[in-house]
């Protein structure tokens, strides 16, 4: 499930940025929400976040494949 969640964020990253950008551009947010949205955009656009996103996706994809294979063998044993 975690690999799927990370994959979703990775694959839809541009949509999340666009949605946050639209929220901040409309001036419909109160000051606190506007500040939070701008901070979130800055955080997820950082090099550290992007590297971590791709690194975790690679790690979780490998462990998911291994787990699926082991679970498949365990089901066959019963």
N, C-alpha and C positions, 0 to 999 in steps of 0.2 A: 504494500500500500504506500509506503514512503517513497519508493522509486517512482510510482505513478504520480504522486503529488509533485515531486521534484521535476519530473518530465513535463507535467502540465505547466508549471511556472516557466520552465525553460522554453517550451514551445509557444507559449502565449505571452512572453515577456514584453514584446512591443505593444500588445493590446493593453497590458496593465499600465505601462508608461503613458500611453495615449489616454486612457481613462482618467488617470490621475491628473494629467495635463489639462484635460477638459474640465475636471472639477475645479482646478485652481484658476482657470481662465474665465469661468463663468461669473465669478464674484458672488456665488450663491452660498458660499460657506461662511460660517462665523469665523472670527479671527483665530480661535483655537484650532478648529478643523483645517483651516487654510494652512496654518503653520505646520500641523501634523502631516498634511498631504505633501507639502513642499519638502519637509524633512524626509519623508518616505521616498520620494522621488530621488533625492540626493543620495540616500542610503543604498537604494537598489541599483543605482547607476554607478556605484563605486566599483573600482577594479576588484577589491577584495570580495564583494558580494558575488560578482560575476564568476570569478575564479572558483569560489566556494560552491556556487550553484553547479557548475559543470563538473567539478571534482566529486561532489556528493552524488551527482547523477551517475557518473562512471562507477563509483564504489558500490552504490546501492543496486545498480543494474547487475553487476557481477555477483553480489551476494544473493540477489533475488533469483538469478539463474541457478546458482548452486543450491539454494533452499528448495526451489521447485523440483530440481532433479532428485534431491534426497527425499522429499515428501512423496514424489512419484514412486520411488523404490519402496518406501515404507508401505504405501497403499497396496502395492503388488504383493508384498510379503503376507498381508492378511488375506 
